[in-house]
Amino acid sequence: MNFSEKVDQFLETQYPGLTTSIYRDLSLNFKKLLEEGPFEPTERFQNLLAAAVTLENKEMSALAVGVLKELGTAEEIIRESAEVAGIMGMNNVYYKFRSYLPAESKDNYQRAGLRMQSLAKPVSGKKIFEGMAMTVSIVNGCPMCIVSHEKAMLQEGFTADQVHELARLAAVCKGLSALKKAHFML
């Protein structure tokens, strides 16, 4: 089964019988983002895994892990793709706190004082890790991290279209996760 079929199977299993226009928009966007675009399939599914773990969406995470394994992705890269949600979750909470402070208070908090060694030499490589960090930062809505990672991504050779693609992927993952919760609440 190719990854396009796995995406279809995921959608059919997680949203059985759902035919609303909202589901249709979200599912078509999800399929398009995972089947085409400016990233190789491995990078698409690494970013999907980072977003899914951030959203605590076990089924979406399982889809990403399954496809990454099928693509022959090394176990340590899959693990890092999932764990980036942890280190960036910490950073996103801290730097979101900083972004809310009035200008006169920011000087009181010059240094985070949080260990972040894992950002220095990621297993996936700096460029790919920056993309996943951006995806998680978008899901978590941290303005300072988004600005910082967008700058780093462009310095690493990403295009504006690639940055935009990650924003769209994060948005659609968030939408599908919310739709799943709404579907089971009704």
C-alpha positions in Angstrom: 0.0 0.0 0.0 1.5 3.4 -1.0 1.3 6.4 1.3 -1.5 7.9 -0.6 -3.6 4.9 0.1 -2.6 5.0 3.8 -3.7 8.6 4.0 -7.1 7.6 2.5 -7.4 4.7 4.9 -6.6 7.0 7.8 -9.3 9.5 6.8 -11.9 6.7 6.3 -11.1 5.1 9.6 -10.9 8.2 11.7 -13.8 10.0 10.2 -16.2 7.2 9.2 -19.2 8.4 7.2 -18.4 12.0 7.6 -19.5 14.0 4.6 -19.8 17.5 5.8 -18.4 20.4 3.8 -15.9 21.1 6.6 -14.6 17.5 6.6 -14.4 17.6 2.8 -12.3 20.8 2.9 -10.0 19.5 5.6 -9.5 16.0 4.2 -8.8 17.3 0.7 -6.3 19.8 2.0 -4.7 17.0 4.1 -4.3 14.7 1.2 -2.9 17.4 -1.1 -0.3 18.5 1.5 0.9 15.0 2.0 0.8 13.9 -1.6 2.5 16.8 -3.3 4.3 20.0 -2.7 7.8 21.4 -2.2 9.0 18.7 0.2 10.1 15.1 -0.3 7.7 12.5 1.2 10.0 11.8 4.2 10.1 15.5 5.2 6.3 15.8 4.8 5.7 12.9 7.1 8.3 14.0 9.6 6.5 17.3 9.9 3.2 15.5 10.1 4.6 13.5 13.0 5.9 16.6 14.8 2.4 18.3 14.4 0.5 15.1 15.4 2.5 14.6 18.6 2.1 18.3 19.4 -1.7 17.9 19.0 -1.7 14.6 21.0 -3.3 12.9 18.0 -2.3 9.3 18.3 -3.9 8.1 15.1 -2.3 10.8 13.0 1.0 10.0 14.7 0.6 6.4 13.9 -0.1 7.3 10.2 3.1 9.3 10.1 5.2 6.7 11.8 3.8 3.9 9.5 4.6 5.9 6.3 8.1 6.9 7.6 8.9 3.3 8.3 7.6 2.2 4.9 9.9 4.9 3.4 12.8 3.4 5.2 13.4 6.2 7.6 15.9 5.4 10.4 14.4 4.8 13.8 16.4 7.6 15.4 15.0 10.1 12.8 11.5 9.0 13.5 12.0 9.3 17.2 13.5 12.8 16.8 10.6 13.8 14.6 8.2 12.9 17.4 10.3 14.3 20.2 10.7 17.7 18.6 7.2 18.4 20.0 8.7 18.1 23.5 11.7 20.5 23.2 9.7 22.9 21.1 6.7 22.7 23.4 9.0 23.8 26.2 10.5 26.6 24.1 7.1 27.7 22.8 5.6 28.0 26.2 8.6 30.0 27.5 8.9 32.3 24.6 5.2 32.8 24.3 5.4 34.0 27.9 8.2 36.4 26.9 6.1 37.7 23.9 3.2 38.7 26.2 5.4 40.9 28.5 5.4 44.6 28.1 8.6 46.1 26.6 9.7 47.5 29.9 9.6 44.0 31.5 11.5 42.1 28.8 14.9 43.2 30.2 14.1 41.3 33.4 14.2 38.0 31.4 17.3 38.2 29.2 18.3 34.5 29.4 15.9 31.5 29.3 18.2 29.4 31.4 16.7 26.2 29.9 18.8 23.4 28.5 18.4 23.2 24.7 21.5 21.2 23.6 19.4 19.0 21.4 18.9 22.0 19.0 22.6 22.2 18.3 23.2 18.9 16.5 19.9 17.3 15.6 19.9 13.7 14.1 17.8 14.9 11.2 20.2 17.7 10.3 19.8 21.4 11.1 17.7 22.2 8.0 15.1 19.5 8.5 15.0 20.1 12.3 14.3 23.8 11.7 11.3 22.8 9.5 9.9 20.6 12.3 10.6 23.2 14.9 8.6 25.7 12.8 5.7 23.3 12.4 5.5 22.7 16.1 5.8 26.5 16.8 2.9 27.2 14.4 0.7 24.6 16.1 1.6 26.0 19.5 1.1 29.6 18.3 4.4 31.1 19.6 5.1 34.4 17.8 8.7 34.7 18.9 9.5 31.1 17.9 7.8 31.5 14.5 9.8 34.6 13.7 13.0 33.0 14.9 12.5 29.7 13.0 11.3 31.5 9.8 14.6 33.5 9.8 16.6 30.3 10.4 14.7 28.4 7.7 15.4 31.0 5.1 19.1 31.0 6.2 19.2 27.2 5.8 17.9 27.5 2.2 14.2 27.0 2.6 12.0 29.0 0.2 9.1 31.1 1.3 6.8 28.5 -0.4 8.2 25.8 1.9 7.7 27.9 5.0 4.1 28.5 3.9 3.6 24.8 3.2 4.5 24.0 6.8 2.1 26.6 8.1 -0.7 25.1 5.9 0.2 21.6 7.1 0.1 22.7 10.8 -3.2 24.4 10.2 -4.8 21.4 8.5 -3.6 19.0 11.2 -5.0 21.3 13.9 -8.3 21.5 12.0 -8.6 17.7 11.6 -7.7 17.1 15.2 -10.4 19.6 16.3 -12.9 18.0 13.9 -12.2 14.5 15.4 -13.0 15.9 18.9 -16.1 17.6 17.7 -17.3 14.5 15.9 -17.0 12.4 19.1 -18.7 15.0 21.2 -21.9 14.9 19.2 
